């Protein structure tokens, strides 16, 4: 299983060249707006907006789909909970389900899809260094309260970057253990839990090894917490960035105002 969230795809496109602060702000605004939309016109318009942004980014839709695939279980589980736990008019062909639950489950599932879609698109079109710099810029006011903004932004970016690495490492270990004859799919629950030990032990070993390698790499590059660091290339917002902020942000707000 290959995961796209947290990876960067270096492609020349309009979205790639947009200021990372604008992309990070629009990502947060878009995710917030997605969870406020519950009518079919709003959801359809938001889907078209995400598709348009994907076209402008020149990121293959297959790559974006791979970013959504690992979360299919989350979409399905959330939708099922709404179907069977929302009171309303019962569905004749589905016991204990309601029509309001079916609509609510589909809506929440689409909202989660949009949230992961925008997050994946933002990470695919923004380099890790630019993402850290954008986070630092937004968190800069907290420095007045002596909050370690630089370290927090770095930790968030490293956590996002390690997500696909952990998925790939888990997939590699699963295939290796299955090739050795380890059965993790059959048997009772207790047996399945015991069969996870040959997977968790090498996975934890790999995580600690990667963390140690990362610490050594940061030390060799002169990283020290609390020290102000400069950038080789200072980024400044351009007219096109302000236009992108106004157009995309206005589109999200307009979709929120659509009648239900």
N, C-alpha and C positions, 0 to 999 in steps of 0.2 A: 504494500500500500504506500503510494507516494503522496505526500502532502504538499500543497502549494503555499498555504498560509505561512508567512515568515520568510519566504524566498524572494529574491530579487531577480527580475528578468531585464537585462540591459538591452533596451530597444529604443531607437530614436522615434519619439512620438510627442504629440502635443501634451499628453498627460505626464509623460516622463519629465518634460522640460518645465512643468509648472512648479512654482515654489512649494517646497515640502510643507511649509506652515499652512498654506492654502489647502493642500490635500488633506492634511491631518484635521484641520478644522471642518472641512466639508465631509470628511468621513464621519466625524462625531455628530455633525448636524444631520447627515443622511441616516445614520443608525437611529438617532433619536426620532427623526421624522417617520422612519419606517415603522417603529413600534406605536406610532400614533395613528396610523392609517388602518382602517378596518372595512372600508367599502370597496366593492369591485372596481369602480373607476379610479380610485386612488391607488390601489394595488397594481392595476394594469398600467397606469401612468408611471408609477415608480419603476416597474419592470422595464418599460421602454427607456426611462432615463438611465438605468443601470446598463442596459444594452448599448445605448449611445455612448456612454463613457467608456465601455469596453472596446467599442469600435475605434474611438479616438485614441485609446491607449495602444492599439495594435497588438494586444495580447491575445493569443489564440483562445477561442472559447473552450477548446479541449483542456487547456491548462487551467482555466477558471473552474471548469467542471470537476477536475481532479481535486481542487481545493474544497469543493462542496461535498464530495463523496464521503470522506471520513465522518462527516456530521449527519449523514442520512439517518442514523439511529436516533440522534437527538431530535431531528425533525419529526420522525415517526412517533417516538415516545411521547413528545409534547402534544402532538395532534391526537393521539389515542387517549391521553388523559382528559383532554377537553371533550372528546366525543362521549365518553362514558361518565364524566363527572359534572357535566353542565346540565342543570335542570331545564326542562322545557317540554316541547311536544315530542312524544316517543316516535321512533322510527319502526315501522311494522316489520321490515325485513332484517332488522338488527336489534336483538334484545338489549335492553338497558341503555341504548343510545338515543340521543335526541337530535332533532334537526338543528337546534341552536348549537349543540356541541359539535356537529359536523362542520357548520360554518365557522365556529370559533377555532376548531382545530386546524382547518385549512388556512384561516387567516394568520394564526400564530406561526404555523409552519412556514408560510410565505415570508412573514416578518423575519424569522430566523435566517431564511435563505438570503434575504436582502442584506442583513447585517453581515453575514459571513462573506457574501459577494463583495460588498464595499471594502471590508477589511482585507480580503485577499487582493483585490485590485490595488489598494493603497500600498501594500507591502511589495507587490510585484513591480510597481512603477516607482518606488522610492528606495534608494540605497540605504543600508543600515546607518551609515554615518549621517546622512541627511535626516533620517528619521530621528536619531538621537538629538541632533541639533534642533529640530523643530520642537521636540518635547521639552528640551531645555529652555527654549524661547518662551513657550507657553507657561512653564513653571517658574520662570525667572522672578515674578513678584514674591514668591514664597521665600526667596533668599533673605528678605527683610526679617523673617522670623527664624533665621538660621537653619532653614531646611536644606539638607544636602541635595539640591536639585540635580546637579550633574550626575551624582551617583545613582539617584532614583531613575533618571532617564536612561542611563546605561543599563541598569538592571532590567528595566522593562523591555528594552530592545533585545538584550541577550535572552530573556525568557521567550520572547516571540521568535527569535532566531533558532532557539533550541527545539521548538515544537516539531518542525519537520525532521530534524535530526533524530529526535527520540522515536518518531514514527518509523523512520527508515531503519534505525537500529533494532527496534522491536520486530519489524518484519524480517530482517536478516536473521535474527536469533530464532524466530519461530520456524523459518525454513530450515535452518541448520539442525534444530532439535528434531523436527519431523524427519529429516533425512537420517538421523541417528536412531529412529524408531520410537521416539517419545510420543505417546498418545495423550493428547490434551482435550479431546473432543468427546470421548465416550466415558461411561461410568457415572457413578453418583457424584453429588456436589463435592463431597469430601475428597474423593479421588481427583476431581478436576482441580481443586485447590492445591492438593499436593503436587500435581503435575505442573503447576505454575512455578514451582521452585527452580527447576532447571532453566527457566526463562528469566525470572526476576533477578537471580544472582548474577548472571553475566550482564544483564541490562544495568543493574546498579553499578557493577564494576566499570562498565563502559561510560556511564554518566560521571562517575567520580574521576575517571581517567581524563575525560574531555574537560571537566572543570579544572583539573590540575594543569592540563596543557594550556587552557585559556589563561589561568592565573600567571603561568610562566611567560606566556606571550605578552600579556599586559605589562609585566614587570620589565621585560626586555625592551619594551617600547617606551619606558620611562613613565608609565602611568602611576600616579600617586593621588589618593583621595584628598580632596580639599584644595588642590592646586588649580588655579585658573589656566585653562588651556586655550590656545589660539587655533585658528583654522587657516589652512593654506589658501582656501578659496572662500571668501566671504560672499554670501548670497544676499541679493537685494531684490525686493519685490518689484516687478515691472508692471507696465500698464496692462499687459495681457493677463497677469496674475489677478489684478483687481477686477478685470472684466470677467474672468472665470469665476471668481468668488461671487460676484454680483449675479451672474447668469445662473450658475448651478444652485447657489443658495436661494435665489429667487424662485427657481423651478421647484425646489423642495417645499418652500413655503406655499407656493401656488397649489401644489398637489394636496397640501394639508387643508386648503380652503375649498377643495372640490366638494360638492354636495354628496351625501351618502346615498 
